[in-house]
């Protein structure tokens, strides 16, 4: 299964693609999309859409994983802008018929480290460990995207979802696991 994790942003969007087969995971690709910050919002969203669509077309992921937005942002305007970027990525996936899923940051941290309040450094260390990397990819947006993909591939994620009382994944994704 090819899993594309995407860390959305209007300045930098990180992406990381892994292949997962049972307990084995392998890094396929990682990178960033950097829309020109001097452009209008709609042009930056268009550039993000075109770039992430190109990544999806080239690497043919089986699913796309994007971090859930949360309601307690210190800066509400940031949350709204992040919602635009996230929606653009989900649109690109939907246009290609690729199922997508979102996870809360605390679930990603917990599935990789066992601690829902793990630091970025701890998460980066586990990304390196699981993918056999000597150091975390830069910028950290790529590492965050890979953490999302690894969370989806993690058998531990399913346990944490059950404990939390979730009913499960969308049917299209659940069939792929």
C-alpha positions as a Markdown table, in Angstrom:
| # | Residue | x | y | z |
|---|---|---|---|---|
| 1 | Unk | 0.0 | 0.0 | 0.0 |
| 2 | Unk | 1.3 | 3.5 | -0.9 |
| 3 | Unk | 0.4 | 6.1 | 1.7 |
| 4 | Unk | 0.9 | 9.8 | 1.0 |
| 5 | Unk | 1.1 | 12.0 | 4.1 |
| 6 | Unk | 0.6 | 15.7 | 3.6 |
| 7 | Unk | 1.4 | 18.5 | 6.0 |
| 8 | Unk | -0.6 | 21.4 | 4.6 |
| 9 | Unk | 0.6 | 25.0 | 4.5 |
| 10 | Unk | 0.3 | 28.1 | 2.4 |
| 11 | Unk | 4.0 | 28.8 | 2.6 |
| 12 | Unk | 5.3 | 25.2 | 2.7 |
| 13 | Unk | 3.4 | 22.0 | 2.2 |
| 14 | Unk | 5.4 | 18.9 | 3.1 |
| 15 | Unk | 4.6 | 15.5 | 1.6 |
| 16 | Unk | 6.0 | 12.1 | 2.3 |
| 17 | Unk | 5.2 | 8.8 | 0.5 |
| 18 | Unk | 5.8 | 5.4 | 2.0 |
| 19 | Unk | 5.1 | 1.9 | 1.0 |
| 20 | Unk | 3.8 | -0.4 | 3.7 |
| 21 | Unk | 3.5 | -4.1 | 3.6 |
| 22 | Unk | 2.7 | -5.7 | 6.9 |
| 23 | Unk | 5.1 | -4.4 | 9.5 |
| 24 | Unk | 7.6 | -3.3 | 6.8 |
| 25 | Unk | 7.6 | 0.3 | 5.7 |
| 26 | Unk | 9.8 | 2.0 | 3.1 |
| 27 | Unk | 10.4 | 5.6 | 2.1 |
| 28 | Unk | 9.5 | 6.3 | -1.5 |
| 29 | Unk | 9.6 | 10.0 | -1.8 |
| 30 | Unk | 9.5 | 13.2 | 0.3 |
| 31 | Unk | 9.5 | 16.8 | -0.6 |
| 32 | Unk | 7.8 | 20.2 | -0.3 |
| 33 | Unk | 5.6 | 22.5 | -2.3 |
| 34 | Unk | 6.3 | 26.2 | -1.9 |
| 35 | Unk | 3.7 | 28.4 | -3.4 |
| 36 | Unk | 5.0 | 32.0 | -4.0 |
| 37 | Unk | 4.0 | 34.0 | -0.9 |
| 38 | Unk | 3.8 | 37.1 | -3.0 |
| 39 | Unk | 0.8 | 35.8 | -4.9 |
| 40 | Unk | -2.8 | 36.2 | -4.0 |
| 41 | Unk | -4.5 | 33.5 | -1.8 |
| 42 | Unk | -6.3 | 32.0 | -4.8 |
| 43 | Unk | -3.2 | 31.8 | -6.9 |
| 44 | Unk | -1.2 | 30.2 | -4.0 |
| 45 | Unk | -4.1 | 27.6 | -3.6 |
| 46 | Unk | -4.1 | 27.0 | -7.3 |
| 47 | Unk | -0.3 | 26.4 | -7.3 |
| 48 | Unk | -0.6 | 24.1 | -4.3 |
| 49 | Unk | -3.4 | 22.2 | -6.0 |
| 50 | Unk | -1.4 | 21.8 | -9.3 |
| 51 | Unk | 1.8 | 20.7 | -7.5 |
| 52 | Unk | 0.2 | 18.2 | -5.1 |
| 53 | Unk | -2.0 | 16.9 | -8.0 |
| 54 | Unk | 1.3 | 16.3 | -9.9 |
| 55 | Unk | 2.8 | 14.4 | -7.0 |
| 56 | Unk | -0.4 | 12.2 | -6.8 |
| 57 | Unk | -0.3 | 11.6 | -10.5 |
| 58 | Unk | 3.4 | 10.6 | -10.5 |
| 59 | Unk | 3.4 | 8.3 | -7.4 |
| 60 | Unk | -0.2 | 6.9 | -7.5 |
| 61 | Unk | -0.8 | 6.7 | -3.7 |
| 62 | Unk | -3.5 | 4.3 | -2.5 |
| 63 | Unk | -4.6 | 6.9 | 0.2 |
| 64 | Unk | -3.8 | 10.4 | 1.3 |
| 65 | Unk | -3.4 | 11.3 | 5.0 |
| 66 | Unk | -3.8 | 14.9 | 6.2 |
| 67 | Unk | -3.7 | 16.2 | 9.8 |
| 68 | Unk | -7.0 | 17.2 | 11.2 |
| 69 | Unk | -7.6 | 20.8 | 12.1 |
| 70 | Unk | -8.2 | 21.6 | 15.7 |
| 71 | Unk | -10.4 | 24.3 | 17.2 |
| 72 | Unk | -8.0 | 25.8 | 19.8 |
| 73 | Unk | -5.6 | 27.7 | 17.6 |
| 74 | Unk | -4.1 | 30.8 | 19.2 |
| 75 | Unk | -4.5 | 32.6 | 15.9 |
| 76 | Unk | -8.0 | 31.8 | 14.4 |
| 77 | Unk | -7.0 | 33.4 | 11.1 |
| 78 | Unk | -4.2 | 30.8 | 10.8 |
| 79 | Unk | -6.7 | 28.0 | 11.3 |
| 80 | Unk | -8.9 | 29.4 | 8.5 |
| 81 | Unk | -5.9 | 29.7 | 6.1 |
| 82 | Unk | -4.8 | 26.2 | 7.0 |
| 83 | Unk | -8.3 | 25.0 | 6.2 |
| 84 | Unk | -8.0 | 26.4 | 2.7 |
| 85 | Unk | -4.7 | 24.5 | 2.2 |
| 86 | Unk | -6.1 | 21.3 | 3.6 |
| 87 | Unk | -9.3 | 21.6 | 1.5 |
| 88 | Unk | -7.2 | 22.1 | -1.6 |
| 89 | Unk | -5.3 | 18.8 | -0.9 |
| 90 | Unk | -8.5 | 16.9 | -0.2 |
| 91 | Unk | -9.9 | 18.2 | -3.5 |
| 92 | Unk | -6.9 | 17.0 | -5.4 |
| 93 | Unk | -7.3 | 13.5 | -3.8 |
| 94 | Unk | -11.0 | 13.4 | -4.5 |
| 95 | Unk | -10.5 | 14.4 | -8.1 |
| 96 | Unk | -8.3 | 11.3 | -8.5 |
| 97 | Unk | -10.6 | 9.0 | -6.6 |
| 98 | Unk | -8.0 | 8.6 | -3.9 |
| 99 | Unk | -9.5 | 8.0 | -0.4 |
| 100 | Unk | -8.2 | 10.3 | 2.3 |
| 101 | Unk | -8.2 | 10.3 | 6.0 |
| 102 | Unk | -7.4 | 12.8 | 8.8 |
| 103 | Unk | -5.8 | 12.2 | 12.2 |
| 104 | Unk | -5.4 | 14.5 | 15.1 |
| 105 | Unk | -1.8 | 15.5 | 16.0 |
| 106 | Unk | -2.0 | 13.7 | 19.3 |
| 107 | Unk | -3.0 | 10.4 | 17.7 |
| 108 | Unk | -0.1 | 10.7 | 15.3 |
| 109 | Unk | 2.3 | 11.3 | 18.2 |
| 110 | Unk | 0.8 | 8.5 | 20.3 |
| 111 | Unk | 0.9 | 6.0 | 17.5 |
| 112 | Unk | 4.6 | 6.7 | 16.8 |
| 113 | Unk | 6.0 | 7.3 | 20.3 |
| 114 | Unk | 3.4 | 6.0 | 22.7 |
| 115 | Unk | 2.9 | 9.6 | 24.0 |
| 116 | Unk | 0.2 | 11.9 | 22.6 |
| 117 | Unk | 2.2 | 14.9 | 23.8 |
| 118 | Unk | 5.5 | 13.9 | 22.3 |
| 119 | Unk | 7.8 | 16.7 | 21.1 |
| 120 | Unk | 8.6 | 17.2 | 17.5 |
| 121 | Unk | 12.1 | 15.9 | 18.2 |
| 122 | Unk | 10.7 | 12.7 | 19.6 |
| 123 | Unk | 8.4 | 12.2 | 16.6 |
| 124 | Unk | 11.3 | 13.0 | 14.2 |
| 125 | Unk | 13.5 | 10.4 | 16.0 |
| 126 | Unk | 10.8 | 7.7 | 15.5 |
| 127 | Unk | 10.3 | 8.7 | 11.8 |
| 128 | Unk | 14.1 | 8.2 | 11.4 |
| 129 | Unk | 14.0 | 4.9 | 13.3 |
| 130 | Unk | 11.1 | 3.5 | 11.4 |
| 131 | Unk | 12.4 | 4.5 | 8.0 |
| 132 | Unk | 16.0 | 3.7 | 8.6 |
| 133 | Unk | 17.1 | 7.3 | 8.1 |
| 134 | Unk | 20.3 | 8.8 | 9.7 |
| 135 | Unk | 18.6 | 12.2 | 10.3 |
| 136 | Unk | 15.2 | 13.7 | 9.9 |
| 137 | Unk | 14.3 | 15.1 | 6.5 |
| 138 | Unk | 14.3 | 18.9 | 6.2 |
| 139 | Unk | 12.3 | 21.0 | 6.4 |
| 140 | Unk | 10.3 | 19.6 | 9.3 |
| 141 | Unk | 7.2 | 19.7 | 7.1 |
| 142 | Unk | 8.5 | 16.6 | 5.3 |
| 143 | Unk | 9.1 | 14.8 | 8.6 |
| 144 | Unk | 5.5 | 15.8 | 9.8 |
| 145 | Unk | 4.1 | 14.4 | 6.5 |
| 146 | Unk | 6.0 | 11.2 | 6.9 |
| 147 | Unk | 4.7 | 10.9 | 10.5 |
| 148 | Unk | 1.2 | 11.1 | 9.2 |
| 149 | Unk | 1.8 | 8.4 | 6.7 |
| 150 | Unk | 3.5 | 6.2 | 9.3 |
| 151 | Unk | 0.6 | 6.7 | 11.7 |
| 152 | Unk | -1.8 | 5.4 | 9.1 |
| 153 | Unk | 0.5 | 2.3 | 8.5 |
| 154 | Unk | 0.8 | 1.7 | 12.3 |
| 155 | Unk | -1.1 | -1.2 | 13.8 |
| 156 | Unk | -1.0 | 0.8 | 17.1 |
| 157 | Unk | -3.1 | 3.5 | 15.5 |
| 158 | Unk | -6.0 | 1.2 | 15.3 |
| 159 | Unk | -5.7 | 0.3 | 19.0 |
| 160 | Unk | -5.7 | 4.0 | 20.0 |
| 161 | Unk | -8.7 | 4.7 | 17.8 |
| 162 | Unk | -10.7 | 1.9 | 19.5 |
| 163 | Unk | -9.7 | 3.1 | 22.9 |
| 164 | Unk | -10.9 | 6.6 | 22.0 |
| 165 | Unk | -14.2 | 5.1 | 20.9 |
| 166 | Unk | -13.9 | 5.8 | 17.1 |
| 167 | Unk | -16.0 | 3.7 | 14.9 |
| 168 | Unk | -13.2 | 3.2 | 12.4 |
| 169 | Unk | -11.9 | 4.4 | 9.1 |
| 170 | Unk | -13.9 | 5.2 | 6.0 |
| 171 | Unk | -14.9 | 1.9 | 4.3 |
| 172 | Unk | -12.7 | 2.5 | 1.3 |
| 173 | Unk | -9.6 | 2.7 | 3.5 |
| 174 | Unk | -10.6 | 0.0 | 6.0 |
| 175 | Unk | -10.8 | -2.5 | 3.1 |
| 176 | Unk | -7.2 | -1.7 | 2.2 |
| 177 | Unk | -5.8 | -2.5 | 5.6 |
